């Protein structure tokens, strides 16, 4: 399976950013905003909760 663009988020600064993701390859990721290595793949459930919490414009 080829790498796909997925959304990741930083546990330290809460930044969201796209990165390549291949589930068969282990990669240590770093947040481009704060440099933390506490980065996780955003799940569909987490994305839905975040969308619900966003204030309407």
PASEBA-1860 file (N, C-alpha, C; in nm, 3 decimals):
! residues 57
1> XXXXXXXX> 0.085/-0.119/0.000/0.000/0.000/0.000/0.089/0.125/0.000 ~ 0.057/0.217/-0.084/0.133/0.341/-0.093/0.093/0.438/0.018 ~ 0.181/0.529/0.045/0.154/0.629/0.148/0.039/0.720/0.104 ~ -0.043/0.758/0.202/-0.155/0.848/0.176/-0.139/0.971/0.264 ~ -0.195/1.084/0.222/-0.197/1.204/0.305/-0.302/1.185/0.413 ~ -0.262/1.197/0.538/-0.353/1.187/0.653/-0.330/1.308/0.742 ~ -0.430/1.339/0.824/-0.417/1.450/0.917/-0.362/1.399/1.050 ~ -0.258/1.465/1.097/-0.198/1.435/1.226/-0.219/1.555/1.316
9> XXXXXXXX> -0.209/1.533/1.448/-0.219/1.645/1.542/-0.115/1.630/1.651 ~ -0.076/1.744/1.706/0.025/1.751/1.810/-0.044/1.752/1.947 ~ -0.001/1.666/2.038/-0.058/1.663/2.172/-0.014/1.783/2.254 ~ 0.095/1.845/2.217/0.149/1.958/2.294/0.082/2.090/2.258 ~ 0.077/2.123/2.128/0.025/2.254/2.087/-0.108/2.246/2.012 ~ -0.159/2.125/1.990/-0.287/2.101/1.924/-0.290/2.139/1.776 ~ -0.174/2.159/1.715/-0.169/2.191/1.572/-0.214/2.070/1.490 ~ -0.283/2.093/1.381/-0.324/1.989/1.286/-0.246/2.011/1.158
17> XXXXXXXX> -0.199/1.904/1.096/-0.121/1.917/0.974/-0.124/1.786/0.895 ~ -0.118/1.795/0.761/-0.118/1.674/0.678/0.024/1.618/0.665 ~ 0.034/1.486/0.664/0.162/1.417/0.643/0.133/1.287/0.570 ~ 0.234/1.234/0.504/0.221/1.102/0.441/0.213/0.997/0.550 ~ 0.129/0.897/0.527/0.111/0.789/0.625/0.103/0.656/0.554 ~ 0.189/0.564/0.593/0.186/0.426/0.545/0.178/0.340/0.671 ~ 0.068/0.269/0.693/0.051/0.192/0.816/0.155/0.080/0.835 ~ 0.226/0.042/0.730/0.326/-0.064/0.742/0.464/-0.011/0.778
25> XXXXXXXX> 0.481/0.121/0.781/0.612/0.180/0.809/0.605/0.263/0.937 ~ 0.695/0.234/1.030/0.701/0.309/1.155/0.790/0.431/1.135 ~ 0.733/0.550/1.163/0.806/0.675/1.146/0.785/0.761/1.269 ~ 0.892/0.817/1.323/0.877/0.912/1.433/0.852/1.048/1.370 ~ 0.738/1.106/1.403/0.700/1.235/1.344/0.723/1.348/1.442 ~ 0.744/1.466/1.387/0.769/1.586/1.467/0.673/1.694/1.423 ~ 0.617/1.766/1.519/0.525/1.876/1.490/0.602/1.988/1.420 ~ 0.552/2.035/1.305/0.620/2.144/1.235/0.607/2.278/1.307
33> XXXXXXXX> 0.514/2.290/1.398/0.492/2.417/1.469/0.580/2.429/1.594 ~ 0.580/2.325/1.680/0.651/2.337/1.808/0.770/2.242/1.821 ~ 0.783/2.145/1.731/0.896/2.053/1.735/0.876/1.933/1.826 ~ 0.761/1.920/1.889/0.734/1.806/1.976/0.724/1.678/1.894 ~ 0.762/1.566/1.954/0.744/1.437/1.885/0.621/1.363/1.937 ~ 0.535/1.433/2.010/0.408/1.376/2.057/0.301/1.403/1.952 ~ 0.311/1.330/1.843/0.223/1.349/1.728/0.142/1.222/1.707 ~ 0.012/1.238/1.683/-0.076/1.124/1.665/-0.158/1.140/1.538
41> XXXXXXXX> -0.198/1.027/1.482/-0.287/1.024/1.366/-0.427/1.060/1.413 ~ -0.490/1.154/1.344/-0.626/1.194/1.380/-0.724/1.090/1.327 ~ -0.802/1.031/1.415/-0.901/0.931/1.377/-1.026/1.001/1.325 ~ -1.109/0.931/1.248/-1.234/0.991/1.201/-1.324/1.037/1.317 ~ -1.326/0.962/1.426/-1.408/1.000/1.541/-1.357/1.129/1.605 ~ -1.225/1.143/1.617/-1.167/1.264/1.674/-1.192/1.385/1.583 ~ -1.185/1.364/1.452/-1.212/1.472/1.358/-1.357/1.518/1.368 ~ -1.450/1.424/1.385/-1.592/1.458/1.398/-1.617/1.537/1.527
49> XXXXXXXX> -1.556/1.494/1.638/-1.571/1.567/1.764/-1.515/1.708/1.753 ~ -1.402/1.722/1.687/-1.340/1.853/1.671/-1.430/1.944/1.586 ~ -1.492/1.889/1.483/-1.581/1.967/1.397/-1.702/2.014/1.475 ~ -1.752/1.932/1.566/-1.868/1.970/1.650/-1.832/2.082/1.746 ~ -1.708/2.086/1.791/-1.664/2.186/1.888/-1.630/2.320/1.826 ~ -1.610/2.321/1.693/-1.577/2.447/1.625/-1.694/2.544/1.632 ~ -1.669/2.669/1.671/-1.779/2.767/1.671/-1.824/2.800/1.529 ~ -1.952/2.818/1.512/-2.006/2.853/1.379/-1.972/2.997/1.346
57> X> -1.936/3.023/1.222/-1.902/3.161/1.179/-2.024/3.233/1.131
END
